[in-house]
Structure formats: structure tokens, C-alpha cells
Amino acid sequence: MRPRRMRLTLPLGPLCLAALLAGATSARAQQSQRSYRIAGVVVDAGTGAPVPHAELLIPFRGEDTKAVAGDDGRFVFQGLAAAKYPLSAMAHGYVREGYQQHGAYTTGIAVGDGLDSEHLIFRLHRQAVITGSVTDEYGEPLRQAQIILLCFENGAGSPTPTDQARAMTDDLGAYRFPHLLPGKYYVAVSAHPWYAQTELNGGSAAAGSGFRPGGPNNASNLNPVFDVVYPVTFSPNATEGRTAEELILAAGETKQADIHVQAVSAVHLRLTNLPADENAPINFSASESLFGSLDEPVNIVSGQISPGEYEVAGLPPGDIVLEVTENGSQSKTSRTIKTNLRGSDSLDVTGRGATANVTGRVILQDQDESPEQGQVSLRSENNQSASTALHKDGTFSLPAVQSDSYKVFLGFPDGEEYIEKLSATGATAHGREVTIAGAGDVQLLITAREGEGELTGVAKLDGKPAPGVMVLLVPENGESLEGNSHLDQSDSDGTFSLAEIPPGKYRLMAIEDGWELERTNGSALQPYLEKGQPLEFSGNEKKNVVVEVQRLRK
Amino acid sequence: MLRSFPALATLFIFALSLSSAAAAPAKQAESDRFELHGTVINSATKEPVSRALVQLNGPGGVAQLSGRDGTFNFTNLPPGQYAMTAMKPGFFSEEELGRERGAKIAVANIPPSGDLLLRLVPEAVIYGEVKNEDGEPIEGVRVRVMRLRVIEGHKVIDPEGESLTDDEGAFRIANLQPGHYRVSFLQANRGSIRFVGSLNRAREPQQGYAPEFYPGVRNVESAATIEVKAGTQSEVTQVLKPQRLFEISGVVRGGDLASGFNLMLRDDSGEDVPEDMKIDQKRGQFQIVGIPEGTYTLLARGFARSGAAPEEKKPALGATQLIHLTSDVTGLVLSLEPTSSVEIQVRDEIPPDGSHVLHQAVVRFVSLESTQYSPAIQTPFLEGERVTTGRLDNIPPGTYRVEATPNEPGYIASLRCGRTDLLREDLTVAAGAALPPIEVTLRNDGAQLNVSVIEENHRRSASVVIYSEEIPRRSLLVRVDDTGSASEANLAPGTYSLIAVDDAEDLEFRNPLAVEKYLGDATEVTLGPGDKTSVQVKLQATGRQQP
């Protein structure tokens, strides 16, 4: 059973557990007057011993049905209509998890005639716990600080950490993350010194205030003691991911990870050569880049200090992602600047790397309506991005795009359009990606078509429906496995479903215990691809197949 | 160069207790620049508070963090008047505590007369754990602390902080001001409202935890009061027993259901009960599940069908149902009926000499059943008119305390609704009842009373209740600081009992039962129209310790 679909087509990434527990409502009810049961026993995944008093939950169609397991770990839900239900469990001292959960995927329980839903063995993993406390540069507890828990998920391919959970420190500076799966974690604190006062050096303190000709340039009477920030700090006191403490937790283990933060002088960044148009105010947002992939927002103050010159105050030193949004009268354009700050500095926005002037047009095939309210975005793996709203005639303009390779995304309020064809002049287009090198004019022609394909089917092992296996659909050409793969876990009746499949040639694989596989690594997949089932989708096509399960090769 | 020193460098002592310590005259650094030094201390332990942010706002804003020994030292200050604050997480300034002591921001004059002492009041903490009968922790219980206080002589309960229990059943709520608190426990993730196409019956009887108060009681009125003092930590352990939860379902009839209706379930102490509710708006059906045994009021609000003019505001409808819940209640029918409206007439009784126009007043309906409902209306200002009217609509059935406040100096001579004297009685509004107009009469021939408080022949600071036995709702509370006396103008003529106490913060001074025990030692004064009277009142012992 796959997690709830997202409206905007975004790269497939690992999702956190919370998203799973909230979602998973895609079960389909069948017409049946009879009522059925879901029953089984909750056991410790390590020892196999029954876990008493677990609370089991079926979140179905926005309604939660609960059951509590007995002293012997047995539970039963009665009076269920024939359908496919998500099931999750929580117990004191255990991970909160879905039935046969792997990442964001679980095995849905199919209930109906001829289906056995009464002999489930729900294996719960003993929880790992991370606790600790945060102290500031004076050794005093840091209260109401946000603690970020990062984890590295297995099998997701590239080893990038994901933002797993958040917590807030209490008045003692203490925090606690219970219900964790065994694995590798990092904890970091994001906070602002309570006594800090962030003001612009170059002008008044008013955030985002417009330019005042010859305005008061009151020499800052801000005490440098107060113009400070806390960079995001990993345990025990690292301000960079490289030197952060690795927390490797086994099932049932509790680790203490205290963090000590140190206030440092805030960086004031002066940005020059921005448009001086008073009717097109510029907004800034900044985030700190963690492990080069996760962005943690920073509280900043910004404002224009002279025509075309802005100041951003309150930045920590280090890797910063600055988003500059120009609010034009017609549309707003934003671009992302990555920089490493060592101290207060001035940054010529035009001089910094070449930017291309991208214009283009989106054509919707087979549709009379104009692409109103649409949005086009470019995103690179280096977190560069640019996006803008489409004009009524489908054209768009992104005036300053940095050199990089971008994936092109379309967003429509209610559409499921996919990009059928992308062509470019002044840049290189391949698939749904465009590589922009250097300055100049780039024109994009994006042909989009409504209707992505859907694949349903049954995974079978030795002729029998196989529950809980990984079902993977990858593009035949093996390109962009992370972004273009489609993934599900078969439910208790062996069924699976994949949606939002753009037309193209694919290979379908069902792999038992496949969750241990590094599935975005082409060479790791190679032995399975050969036995994979070739499938070709045209627009709007729906297919139903039987796929033979392959065993994991060790 | 102009130098404008006050005749004597004075330190006004207000909330922050800027008291001058040992005489250590300020050094005159340069020609007209001065130093200001002092210490921030913890008011409970008297220990210095390090790293407190001390801010001085005046001719130049400056700030610094106090040192390890709690000291601060500002140099190079131009003369003038400065507002002074100290702050630190985990502490309150006395000004923040907002006691009814005429708390104002501390003011320091430069040059100063000596060292300053800034007091910070440490927070209190309520912490503890929630367990089941087997001693196992219960995770995800929403623990709330509510503060009991008296505002304008009436008791109120305000939510002050909340926390969710963790996987070990533990919770911790900090940042509490000294005071009296009650603690409630509610199973989290309750209170969802969903709009559905059709309703189906709950499949199985539900078990769960009922909302409770410390120590294991269902009603806020019978909950224990925890008194927390500055800097203390109070531990609370609660054992929750799972119990059968019930369903209330039925249908709302009448009015224009398509344009929406809402339902509120209140417990018998007037608190809204956050329970899971499903509403089928088209059919008017509703289902509320997971409610423990108890007595509740279910209120429905809706709108009348709009006529030809859809843009016109639709009059509100309402329905109320009392429910004694001991098993599932199904098939309820709530018929929406018109809610009440009332006209407000404000007039004055001052001779038309042209010197005053007094006919503006604010009239407020304070619901005695619901802590959430207290609509108010201000009558409009009409140039030259001696009577103005206003109208308060959509008043749901219930009992109200009606309050009126004049906009200009004056007093409420009478406040009536038909035969109900609202200065003495509450107003009961029956469902759909037509109410006679509320008549407010204003006068400006009130008396002025100057009060000073003495204890052993010395004037001192105190709180003085100006209590009217005849009309307790006219009673007032004034603060007298130790520099002299307090003055209260526009008092309605009549006889008052003057009660001077150290701290009237928790005194329900408009409640005759709460005031009764002080009347024996009170000073009585009778005020006639236009009188100006000065009275000295002796301080009474309240039996309550100063914090």
C-alpha cells in the first residue's frame, strides 16, 4: 500500500512515518453486505514474544477505528465491510509502525470473501530513544529551541538524511524522541538567542522597508553583543554536518545526545545590482544548508538600503541558501543563490555566476483551455531553483537562472499533466531535464499532456499472491532512477497500484525483501532488471498485470 | 550647554522596586555624562540573576546583559528620564505580573542617587505524570493548567499553559506566574469536526479516557486548587481509568441548514467539550462520539432562510438541549428557533446646561454558562441628542450578567430590563423570548472620594475596596501607593464600606459572601451628589501572605 498521493509531481523521496500514519486511505471498498474481521497477534519483532496492550488503529476514510490487544497480544476488529484497510499499531516501548512497514510503505489488509485477514502477525520493533538537553554559551538551559532529528534511510539510494521529526526543548533545555526505528541519526538544534536583536546596519531596523531617498542612516547603536545568531548546531557542538556526532541506535537502545550552542556574530550581507524598481519589491528568505541537502529556515531582517542595494541581516556564517523573490506587477520570479558566508560581505548578484534569461511556453495537448494558474519550476540537484506562474497564453519568463542541470516541473491546481516533450534553444534538453550553461537567452517549449498512466496488478510467488513485497517500476533507459521510479508494497492479497506514470517504456519488478536493496542504484538493480517485465504506457493508459516475484540475491 | 537636572535625583519606585541601596553616589564621568549601576536579583531567593537583559530606554536606548554576579553598569549616559526593564527566560518582571498595584514601568532619572536593585520573579513549574490503573504511562494526554484569578471582582479561569505527555507519561509546564491553578487532562486528538455525506452508526462501544481534573474529578468546580509560589515546582500525578464512552446523535431542524449550522457541547461547568463530531449538513444530521457519562448542554446555532434579499444579514437561530448522558442518546431533534435581540436605550439625567453630553455607554452581556461568550455593544454618539439607542442581536438563551460602562466621566444611575434591576440581578433569556429594552441612565453628579491607608499611624500602600452593600456590583477596587492617597471620582451617591487590605488580587470584591468577613473592620462613608470627601482607612489583616 502506497502513501497518499501528492498533487504536485515532485521527485520521489523518502517520506517520514507521520505522513504514512496520516495517509494510506486508498483502499477500495467492494460491494458486499457481509461483515468481516481483521485479527491477529502483536509480537516483538526481535523475540517473537506477544506484546500486550498494543493500541491498533485502522485509519479509513477519515475515521479512526481502534482496538486494544489483550494480555496475550491478540487483537480483533469486527464488523468490517469488504475493503482494503491500512493498519498500524503502537505500544509502550515500541516503534509506532504500520503493518509490515518499510519507509513510507505498508501492507494493506484486504478483507473480503476468500481472503484471510484473521491470522496477522504484527511484528513491532522495540523503540530506540534519543534524549538530551541543550545548553547555551553561558551553560544555561536553552528553552523552546527546535530540535531536528535527521535520519538516513536504508535502501533509498543516495545517502541523504531526511528530516524525521521535530521536538521543542522544555524549560530545562531537555528534549526526547521516542518510538524510533534502529538506525543512524543526527540531532541538531535550531534556535535564536533570546536576547538577540537583529537590525540592518545600513538603514532603519524596519524589515523590508522601502527605499527612502537620503533617509536616516542612523549609525547603528546596536551593541555587537546582541547582534548574534546560533548556527544550526549538531550534537555535541558541531556547526557542520561533517563533524556531527553519528548516533547509531539499536532496537531498545536509549542514547543521550546533549548539545551546546555558541552564539556567533550575525552576518550582514549586502546584495548589489538588484532591480531598483519601487513597484517590484524584493523579498528574501534564507536557510542554512545541512548536509548540503536539507534547508533549515533562518529568521532574517532585510531591506533596501539604496536603490538596487539590499541588506540581509541575521544570517549565520556557513552554507546559506538565499531565495530572492522579485514581485513584479504581473508575476513573481524567484531565484536561489547558494553561498558560503565567512563574515559580513557584499555580493554582486549579477556578477555572481552567469545567469540565463529563460523564456518559454507551455502547450497543453488535446485541451482547449489555456493553462491558467499553472506554474513552471526548474529544480537542480544542487538545490538551485526558479519558478514562476504561467501567463494566460502559456508563456513564462525566468529572467535570471543560474547555470545548472534542471528538472522541469509543471504544477496545475487540479491537473495531472505530464511533460510529453521538452525542447530548448540556447540550452540542452534531454527527457524532462534542461542543462543551462552560461549567460544568454534560453527558450523552452514544453508540450504537456493530460492523463498519466495507472498500473494495478498482483505480485505472485510460486503462483500464490505475495504480500509485503516491493514493487518497482523503472524507466527502461535507467535514467534518473530516483525521480522517475514508481514504488509500492503489495498488500495482503498481493495487489499493488502505481499511478501518475508518464508515457514511456518501463520495467516492472517485484522483489521479495526488496526493501534492503539500494533501489536507485542502477548497477544494484541490474540483475533484477533482466527478469523484469517490460511495459509501455501511452497517455492515459491503465494496465493490470500479474508480476512474478523475484527473490533477493545476497 | 543646557542642563536640566531635576532638583533632586529621584528614583520613582514602582513595579520593579527600584530601591536605592547603600549610598554610593553616581560618578560624574565626563562633563554631563553619568554612570548607572546596580544588580538584578531573584525576588524569591534574593540571589543575583546572571545574564539578564537590562534595557534602558530614554535619551539613548542601551542594553546589556548582567554579569555573573548579577551586576550591570551603564556608562556615558546623558541626563534625562529612562524607562528601565530587566528580563530573562524563566523570570517575570513584576510589571509583567500585572498585579493590581498600579504597576508601571520603572523610571530612573539620570543622574541617579545610587545603586539600583532590579527584582525578577522566578517562574513556577507544574510537572508530573499520567498513568493508567496498572501504573503504565499514558502517552499523548493533553495536560492544561488554568489559572484562577479575580478580574473586576469576578472570578475567572484562564488557560495558562499546556503540554502533551510523552511516551513515559511525563509532562512539564513552565513559565507559570505565582498564583492558583487547576490542572485538566484530556485525551489528545479530540475535537475534530467532519462534514460527511452520510452518517453510519458506531460499530462498537468505545472505551477511552474522559476529560478529568486533578485529582481525578470530572468537574472543574470540584478540582483541587494548586497554589504555586514564585520559583517553585509542583508535582502532579494523575491516574486515568478507561471508561465507556457514549454517542449523542440526532438531527437539527428548521432554518436554512444549507448555509451552515454549528453545534457546541458544553459540560455542566460551561466549558466547551472538544469531542469528535460528524455533521451531514444537507440532512442536518449530527453524530458526536466518545463522550463520557455526565450532564451536558448541546447548543445549535443556525440561520433563518433568507428571503428575497440574499445579501441581507440572515437572522440567527438557536436551539438548546440538556442531556443527562448515561448511555447512547440517539434520535435527538433540535428545532432551531429565533434567538433574542434586545434594544439598548441610553439616556442621561443631567440638566440640559450644555456642559455634558453623557449618553454613550458600552453594554456587555457576560454569559454565566459559557466562559467564551460575552458580546458587547457601544451605543452611537449622536451630536446634541440626549437619548441614543443600540441593538444587540443573536443572544442565545441563557443567563447573563449585564454590565454598563459610561464613555464619559459619570456613573450608571440605573440599569434595567423591564422589571429586572440589572444592577442587582442577572438577566435570564428564554429561547426566542422578546426582551423589553435595556434602559441605561447616566448621571454626572457623582462624588469624589480621596482614600489614604494608615497602619500604626503611618501611611502605606494598600488595596482599597470601595464596597457598596446596597449594590455590590457598583463596588470598586483602588490602589493606594505609599506616597499618599488615591482618588476615585464619579462615584454614585450612597453608602460605602471602605476595606483596606494588603493584597486584594484574589478578592471577589463584588461578591457579598466574599466581602462579608471584612465588613466588621471597614470604614463606612456616605456620599451625596457632588461631595468631595477624604477618608483615612485602617489596614486589615487578610490572612494571606505577601508573595
Interface residues (C-beta under 8 A of the other chain):
Chain A: H53 G62 T65 K66 V68 Q78 G79 H92 G93 Q127 V129 Y138 E140 R143 Q144 D170 D171 L172 R176 P178 H179 W194 Y195 Q197 N221 N223 V225 F226
Chain B: S50 R51 L53 G60 G61 V62 A63 Q64 L65 P89 G90 E123 V125 E136 P137 E139 D166 D167 E168 R172 A174 N175 R194 R203 E204 Q206 Q207
